[in-house]
Amino acid sequence: MTTNPQATYPRLAMYIAGRWITAADRTHRVVNPATGETLGELPLANAGDLDAALQCAERGFRTWRATPVAERARVLQDAARLLRARVEQIATIATLEEGKTLAETRIETMACAALFDFYAEEAKRTYGRVLVRPAGTRSLVVHEPVGPVAAFAPWNFPVHNPGRKLGAPIAAGCSVILKPAEETPASAMAVVQALIDAGCPADVVQLVFGVPDEVSRHLLASPVIRKVSFTGSTAVGKHLLRLAADTVKRTTMELGGHAPVIVFDDCDLERTVETLAVGKARNAGQVCVSPTRFYVQDAIHDRFVAAFASRFGNTRIGNGLDGQTQMGPLANPRRVEAMGEIVADARRQGARIAGGGDGVDGPGNYWQPTILADVPITARVMNDEPFGPVAAIARFGSLDEAVEQANRLPFGLAAFAFTENARRANLIGDAIEAGMIGINTTGLAAADAPFGGVKQSGHGAEDGPEGLMACMVTKTIHQV
């Protein structure tokens, strides 16, 4: 790493029609959340830029869908190799603009590469089927790319989220207009650059930034766009669904969560505490599947609170570029303010602060690892996703009581349970309403496994074969 990693931060640009565009009428200031220093000025798209991107996506789809699958796979595989070769550069950029530790951004970059590799191979397995018909006739079921995709990625995984939005559509034969978060643009640029350097045609991928509502309304109003892929809050997801309904576009929505954690009294307590402390510290809790609502069985409640407060509360916070840091800053000052409001509400409702509970003096958007105990069900933190390093803990007695609390909210993205009883693990896995469940683990993402939620946490899936099929339509051909 250089003595001044900030000097490696690139000039910010959009990528439209095969050109990197660095100038615009409007710009957005990108800030390092660890220091408050300005990293760069990001050009924002106007209507003309978006129309140009749409025209390119329309052309790109016509040519890319006809490109042999082996060539699509080669582009993704070569891009994956480039991501791995550039991991230190990309990880440093991602840490500078998002704040998470270098260890996390390295893992994230490698996960993006793994996803590209997976879809390079999975694209070759988009089999159809032949239906049984009388001799001399045929009925075929085939899968075809859905068309140009408008993809919207958030800031919390600045490398992996753009990779998710690009890998499956490119493998399927679609073109993509990607709008990542304006807070973390250079990470997305690095992913797109890897695809360009791997030989992805200029019309296949467009990268735009802008005022989010302006961009989404413009793109979704166009008949060129056939599918919308969005990761973000439930409120924004509902807004995009309404826009998509006007032209009946296919949608994949990975929306907000509020993951329950059920800790049974027969768990391996030491391992459970360690697993959950590491999982909660990941990206300072700014993870849609972060463990947030902790329900701990009565018999071990007090021991768990004490052990978890000691382990999570002693997480080393600081600049993500420092190799000793275990948890970086929050992404922006709004998140710090939100943590203060959530903790204050919990205290008013009678919760006890078992650790942390405040911001950190000095530059940067830091918040202490915070443990709230005896949190009533009426507290805001038990009903609204904190999206920060705050763990809210409550007691439960029976399995039925735990299931009732876990399923109480209208969200169903992720859930976790810790038990050494196999029968209990089976029961809880069946009973919890969530798209993903981790039992004795907080690891839920894998290139070959679907990632998505139920209820108001969204629909559809990314990753796995399901992510590829979400970018395809089914056609039946009858021939007599």
Salt bridges, closest charged atoms under 4 A:
ASP51 OD1 - HIS218 NE2 2.72
GLU71 OE2 - ARG74 NH2 2.94
ASP78 OD2 - ARG74 NH1 2.51
ASP78 OD1 - ARG81 NH2 1.96
GLU88 OE2 - ARG106 NE 2.80
GLU108 OE1 - LYS100 NZ 2.79
ASP117 OD2 - ARG84 NH2 2.78
GLU121 OE2 - LYS124 NZ 3.26
GLU122 OE1 - ARG125 NH2 2.87
GLU144 OE1 - ARG65 NH2 3.65
GLU144 OE2 - LYS475 NZ 3.08
GLU182 OE2 - LYS179 NZ 2.83
GLU183 OE2 - ARG334 NH2 3.50
ASP197 OD2 - ARG86 NH2 2.79
ASP203 OD2 - ARG59 NE 3.11
ASP213 OD2 - ARG217 NE 2.86
ASP213 OD1 - HIS239 NE2 2.89
GLU214 OE1 - ARG26 NH2 3.03
ASP265 OD1 - ARG424 NH1 3.41
ASP266 OD2 - ARG424 NH1 3.35
GLU274 OE1 - ARG311 NE 2.69
ASP302 OD1 - HIS301 ND1 2.98
ASP302 OD1 - ARG395 NH2 3.04
GLU341 OE1 - ARG380 NH1 3.69
ASP345 OD1 - ARG348 NH2 3.92
ASP374 OD2 - ARG352 NE 3.48
ASP384 OD2 - ARG380 NE 3.72
GLU420 OE2 - ARG271 NH2 3.16
GLU433 OE1 - LYS455 NZ 2.91
GLU462 OE2 - LYS165 NZ 2.89
ASP463 OD2 - ARG164 NH2 2.89
